Amino acid sequence: MKWIRRVLWGLLALVGVAVLLAGTGLYFYLHAGREMAALNTPHGGIEIREHGFIGRFYAKPGTTHHTAVLMLGGSNGGYPYSNAAQDLADAGYPTFGLAYFRDFAGRPAELPRYLAGIPLEYFFRALDWMKTRPEVNPDKIVLMGESRGGELVLLLASMRPDVAGVITYSPSNYVWLGLDRSYSQPAWLLHGKPLPYLKPGPYRYGQPTIGMFRAGIAAATPEQRAAAAIPVERIHAPVLLISSKADMLWPSADAADAVAARLKAHDFAYPVQNLQFADSSHLLMGFGPGIVKFGIPVVWMMNFGGTPEGTRKARDAGWAAAKAFLAKIETGR
């Protein structure tokens, strides 16, 4: 009889775990997952699946030969924020929101599952394609990215002198490793070879992830830091840096300061604006309210930093600065 009771208690325990997982999964979907999914759900624009890349192109009817934006998201994957891309297009700036790996829902399915081993040539092809569009002035394409996308746009601009401007939200001055299950792959490839990168320190459960990145920088040798540093002085265009001093995901304000300092040390010939906010989330690209925390209470939470009100104000101010930046490139002033 004892073994029967043990089996029954085991079954009850399994049922309890299943209910807990289902409940937390439902909470995640209803209260957290919907927020992130809404940011990445494609709407508006036209889907582009040519030349081996996938994205959505937004342009106001009648727009011709205007300053345009190549928009790149971060580690959330999928399509960049549709509402932000559409807003830029409505303001007269055709925008190509390029996806380069899958989002949490596995979209687009044709792309790599993780942010790992992504060829930079993928983005070069997208830039070249944009130049063929009648809506786009091929001499005035601006790169815009957030977080890992902010790292990426600085990296791309350092390799493409034909870029007309860079707007980087919550950037990094270093190249970091890829994001896959092995935790050992490079994020970016060039000509099939990995770019040097830094690796964050160990994750401490319940702690903001900014500590991982600071630990990774501290643990790297001077040679490793030099190899992984993005050579931003090779950029041939104005740069707008937007970050938060309250960022809890990674030290983006420190990184923005490092980028600005490196440009100054190299007598950078183009305008540099280093815009920082005191009380905002890591997620700054776009306008209106933004996410400051993400996850399931008690089980796990991702803290992006800042407060809801501080984040809303910062996103609106940053978005206005981005549009002013684009207007200067459009007018040549």
N, C-alpha and C positions, 0 to 999 in steps of 0.2 A: 504493500500500500504506500510505503514511503516514496518509492520511485514514481508512483502515479501523481502524488502530491507535488513532487519536484517538477515533473513535466508540466503540470497545470500552472504552477507558479512561474515556470519559465515562459509558458505561452502568454500568461498575463503580463509578464514583463515585456515581452516582444510587442504585445498589443499596446502597452503604455508608451513604449518608445515610438511606435508607428503613429500613435495619436499625437505625441509631442512634435514629431517631425512634420506631420501634416498640418498641425496648428501653426507652427512657426513658419512653415512654407506659405500657408494662407496669409499669415500676417505680413510676411515679406512681400507677397504679391499685392495685397490690398493697400499697404501703408508705405512701402519702400520701393518695391520693384516697379510699381506704376510710375513713380517719379522718374526713375532712370529710363524706363522704357519710353516714356513720353518724350524725353529729350532726344532719343535716337530714332523714334518712329518716323520713317520717311513720308513726307507729304509735301505737295507743291513741287515745282520744277519738273524736269523731265529726266528719266533715268537714262544713264549712258552706260553702255556695255560694249565699248569698242576698244580695239588695240590692247586688249588684255587688262583693262582697268575698269572699275565700277564706281559710279558716283551719281550725283544728281546735280543737274545744271539749272540754275535759276537766272532768269533775265526778264526785265520788264519789256512788254511788247514795244517795238519801235526803237529799242536801244541799239546803237551802232557805234563801234570804235570807242568804247569807254574803258576807263580804268576798271580792272577786274580783280577778283579775289580767288585764290585757291585756298580753301578752308580745310583744315585737318584737325580731327578730334584727338583725344588722348587714349588712355588705357581702357575706356569704356567700349571702344571699338565701334564697328558699324558705320552708319552715315553720320557725319557731323550734324549739329543742331539745325533742324529744318527751319525753325522760326527765325533764327539769327540769319541764316543764309537768305531766306526770303526777304527779310527786312533790308538787307544790303542791296538785293536786287531791286526792291521797290524804291530805294534811294538812288538808283541809277548805276549801281556797281554789279555787273554780272558776276555770279559766284558759282564756283564749282566745288560742291561738297564731296570730297573724295574719301571713299571707304578703303581701308587697307588691311583690315583683319575683321573677324566676325565679332558681333556684339554678344551680350549675355544670352540672347535668344538664338544665336547661331546664324545671324544674318549679316551680310549676304553669304549664302552657303558655299559659293565658289571660292571665297577668299580663305587665306590661312586661318586656322582656328585661334592661334595665339599671336601676340605681338612678339614675334621671334623670327629671325632670319628673313626680314623683309628687304627686298632689293631696292636700293635707292633709285635704280633705273625706272622702277614703277612710277615714281613721282615725276621723274624727268619726262617720261612719255605723256603724262597728264598735262604738264606745263606746255609741252610742244603742241598737244592737241588744242589747248585753249587758244593758242596763237592763231589757229586756223578759223576760229569762230568769228563771224561778222560782227557780233555784239562786242567783241573784245579788241581793245587797242593792244597789239602784241608787244609793244614797248612799255606797257604800264600794267603788268601783272604783279599783284602784291600777295605775299604768303601770309596766312593767318593760321595760328594753331594754339592749342591749349595743352598744358601739362606735357605729356610725352610728345604731343603734337607741337608744343612750344619749343621743346628740345629739337624736334625734327625740322621746323621751319628755319631755325638758326643754322642747322647743319646743311640743309639744302641750299640756303642763300649763300653760304660760304663756298659752294661749289658751282653756283649758277650766277655769273655776273650779269645776266640779262634780267634778273629779278628787280622790280622797281621799288620794292619796299618790303619791310618785315614787321608784322604785328604779332608779338609773342605774349601769350597769357600764361602766367604761372610757369615761367620757363626753367630750364636747367642750363648751366654753363658747361656741364659735362654730358657725355654720352653714357647712358646706363645700360645694364644688361637687359636681355629680353624677358618677357613675361610668359613663361610656359611652366608646365609641371616639373620639368627637370631643374629649373632654376639655374641653368648653366649655359644657355644659348645666347648669342649676341642678338641685339634688337635689329641691327641694320647690317646689310651687306652692300659692298660696292665691287663690281666686277667679280662677284661670287666670293669675295673675301670678307671676313668679319671686320668691322671697325673696332678699335680698342674701346673698352668700356670699363666703368667701375661697377662694383657689386655692392648692394646695400648690406648692412649688418643684419644680424638675426632679428626676426620679428618677435616682439614681446607682447603676448596676449593682453588685450585691453589697453595697450599704450598707443598713442598717436604714431603713425608711421614715419613722421619726420625724424625721429630718433634713429631709425634704420639708415637713412640716407646720410645723416651727419656722422654716424659710426662708420659707414662705408668710406666717406671722404677721409676721415681721420686714420683709418686703417690702411689706406692706399699709400704706396711709396710716392715720393715726388715724381719719379719717372712715370709711374702709372697715371698719376693725376695729369701730368703734362701730355701724355699720349691720348687720354680720354677727353681733354679739354677741347671744346669746339673752337676752331680758329675763326672767330667772328670778325677779326680784322680783314678777312678776305671778302667780306660782304661789300658790294658796290651800290648801296642804297640806304635811305633813311631807315632807322630802327625805332620802333615803339615797344617798350617793355612795360607790361602791366602785371602787378603782383600784389600779394597781401602779406603784411608783416605778421598776421595772425594765422597764416597757412600752417595747418597741422599735418598735411600729407607729405610735403617735402619743403626744403628751405628755399622757396622760390624768390623771396625778397633778397636773400643773400646772393642767390644766383644772378638776379638782375643787376645787383650792385657789382658783382664780379664781371659781368658782361660789359657794363658801362665803363668800369675801370680799365678793362683790357682794351676797349676801343680807344679810350683817351690816351692810354700809354702808347698806342700805335698811331697817334695823330690821325684818327679816323676823320675822313673828309666830309662825312654826311651828318645830318642832324640826328641826335639821339635823345629820346625822351624816356625818362625812367619814372613811371607813374606808380606809386605805391599807396596802399590803403591800410588803415590801422585795424579794422575790425570786420574783415570779410573772409569768405570761404576761398578755398583753392580754386573752386569752379567759377571763373570770372568771365569766360567768353559768352557774350550775349547780353541780354538786358532783362530787367524785371527781377522777380524773386529767384533765388538760387538755393541749391541744396547745401546745408551745412553739416548734416549727419545722415548716414545711410546705413541701414541694417535692421537688426531685430533686437529690441531692448532685452537686456539680461544675457541673451545668447551671444551676440556679437554686433559691434557698431564701428563704422568707419567715420572718423571725425575729420572733416575737411577744414575746420577752423571757422572763427568769426561768429557773428550772430545773424539771424534772418534779416533784421533791419539794416545792419551794417553791410551785409552782402548785397541787398537790393540797391542801396545807394551806390555802392562801389561798382556794381555791374552797369548801372545806368550811366555813371560818370565815365567809366572805362569805355563803354560803347560809344558815347558821344565823342571821346577822344579818338577812338578808332575811325569814326566817320570824318572827323576833322583832318586826320592824317591822310585819309583817302582823298579828301577834297583838295588838299595841297598838292598831291601827286597828280590829280586830274587837271588842275589849273596850272601846274608848273611853278607855283609860288613857294 
